[in-house]
Amino acid sequence: MLILRGLETQLESALRALNGKELMANGDLEWTVCNHIQILLCSFLDEWKIFESFGEDERIRDTLKIAAPALDRIRAWTGLERVRSTLLVHNQRDKEGNPVNTWDVFNSNKIPTAYAETVLLARLAVLAIRQTRRRHYSEFHLAAQRLTQYHVTIKPQGIRTSQEAESAFQATRNKMNELVRRVSTRPRIRVLNGHVSRRRLESSTKR
């Protein structure tokens, strides 16, 4: 229940972001958020399978029946996991590590290609989780209370402000630019007709 609630919170945040005015004019951000939603949908389906494993309980069976229309719509897209695993998580590589083409993955699997459908699936997942929390609120509330007993504050680590991040970025970029200059002006070894000759490559960067 707690994990489902966590997924609900993340999906709600993504949906709110998609409703923002700034997003409507930013296709790149819309694409990124929808990709994240597809990852969350796969996580939701994994957790829902675990919830279904408790179906011997009559109350849970009833909950599963109520949520079935939403789950049926989401599960109709049988290629969600393939997209998540191949394109979104493993950088366009299959299980064997071989590169794959985006169009091959989409054309050989049943996957939503429109943002509106992805948003719909996210809303349905949230709806199913909300119904589950309402029907099993006492169990959820008890679990949440127990969790608070073990709560530990996360210690801040690394950069905390945008100014610090910008300073670190500029410092790193300066180091990389210096390395570019060093590499570009370093003598290189060339092999011509079996003979080794040396020549200095002129730097293409202006100081």
Secondary structure, DSSP 8 states (H G I E B T S, - for coil): -HHHHHHHHHHHHHHHHHTSHHHHT-HHHHHHHHHHHHHHHHHHHHHHHHHHTTTTSHHHHHHHHHHHHHHHHHHT-TTHHHHIIIIIISSSB-TTS-B--HHHHHHTS----SHHHHHHHHHHHHHHHHHHHHHTHHHHHHHHHHHHHT-------S--SHHHHHHHHHHHHHHHHHHHHHHHHSEEEEEETTEEEEEE----S--
